[in-house]
């Protein structure tokens, strides 16, 4: 058994983030039949499925159907950039939703406040049934402003210096702060002896 398995239900993304390796494969959305075959093949290997690798899973037109079908056999976890969170805000079959707040950029024609408030609105509905993990990077240029908005919303006093991994800020709602993730590449300089996969 594996602790978790990732399924890339689409490799398409609605953003073009500077930290992304920019997927060069043909854009693809998994069909329902392909998805069912994969679910069936994985039954003996894990209890936890993650819908994310390079693509934005909330772009998939059948995201809620995929979640609902898979949740009969697995605990469903999703990582998203948060821009399309309204697409799943009424789904009660998501175990955990990870929201990469460091994905925010004004080049996507939305203010930081509107971006965060849209996420807060959906999280208010989702958090009754789903663990929410806000994720942010220490050196992101909007970290301080994002933390200010989170502090006001949840009546907490977080800053880059007192924030630990998985700090609870409300019932079923957590926040994590980390160094920027660097995609593995044989051309990268030496980074560290230890890490997580």
Secondary structure as UniProt FT lines:
FT   STRAND          5..6
FT   TURN            18..19
FT   HELIX           32..42
FT   TURN            43..45
FT   STRAND          48..51
FT   HELIX           57..59
FT   TURN            61..62
FT   HELIX           63..70
FT   TURN            71..73
FT   STRAND          75..80
FT   TURN            83..84
FT   HELIX           85..88
FT   TURN            89..90
FT   STRAND          96..100
FT   HELIX           101..103
FT   HELIX           106..108
FT   HELIX           112..126
FT   TURN            127..129
FT   STRAND          131..137
FT   TURN            138..139
FT   TURN            141..142
FT   HELIX           143..154
FT   TURN            160..162
FT   TURN            165..166
FT   STRAND          167..170
FT   TURN            171..172
FT   STRAND          173..178
FT   TURN            186..187
//
